[in-house]
Amino acid sequence: MRKIGIPRSLFYYYYGNLWQDFFDALKIDYIVSPITNKEIMEKGMKIAGSEMCLSLKNYLGHIDYLKDKCEYILVPRISNFKNDNQTCTNFWAIYDIVNNLFETKILNYNIDIKKHQTLKKGLFKIGKILNKSHFEIKKAYHYAIIKEKKRLKKNHQINQNKLKSKKTKILITGHPYNLYDELIGKEIIKYLNNNQVEIIYSDKFDPKITNKLSKKISKDLYFKYSKDNLGAIVYSQDKIDGIIFISAFPCGPDSLANELAMRKIDKPYLNIVIDDSTSFAGIETRLESFLDMLGGKLND
């Protein structure tokens, strides 16, 4: 039995590569759940409460997939990155939700900057639980962080370069766990790529820059990841042709932040909200109309 289970959902799209580098350096075995398929999503929807967003239902499906395949499942609790950078309440509650719904051992750490609980402290805590020495943990942490910084820097540069493209440029605004999930946002990205659109991703700018820029749209918004997305709009709006908002129903932070943005931006936009009954055929028709409006060239 592999030791650590990593759900390919929610937190994975922020920390997945870093976690895997950390465990690789510690020589800890792990298993990552597969890309989302209908079975995983349907299982999550059966387990979840009706009021939960599609992204959380998806996450629970990945937990269910892993529950009998590993000794621990990695489930962090991410509360805030200081006072004005809170996360969604699901990120706070996910440990308790998983703990109450599943009989499985959880490997957990907290990120709560207001209480001085950092990613570094969290990974050191995990290393100790896994019986690694302080020296081994420190070495693995630095290895993972250096690789992550290089990866992020490369992604930021690629995104920047795309803003110079001569193609129709569209900013895709959304959370990475929605944008890159096979059953939530991936088909939209595939469609745009097939139609020669230059896709700019809201999550692949430097958040130190975009987080601050979000104040030009809202000075009161305090959701960290929403601020990063809105700042990406401010940063790129003079260089793009349009914006597509992608969110999962019923996401509270997105419903607020996206509405704020749509009222203030001066760019064509398309707002796509996906739930468990959404058909891609309907989305494809809307995408085609949006590209026609922008003058994008569609492939046969």
Secondary structure, 3 states (H helix, E strand, C coil): CEEEEECCCCCHHHHHHHHHHHHHHHCCCEEECCCCCHHHHHHHHHHCCCCCCHHHHHHHHHHHHHCCCEEEEECCEEEECCCCCECCHHHHHHHHHHHHHCCCCEECCEEEHHHCECHHHHHHHHHHHCCCCHHHHHHHHHHHHHHHHHHHHHHHHHHHHHCCCCCCEEEEECCHHHHCCCCCCHHHHHHHHHCCCEEEEHHHCCHHHHHHHHHHCCCCCCEHHHHHHHHHHHHHCCCCCEEEEEEECCCHHHHHHHHHHHHHCCCCEEEEEECCCCCHHHHHHHHHHHHHHHCCCCCC
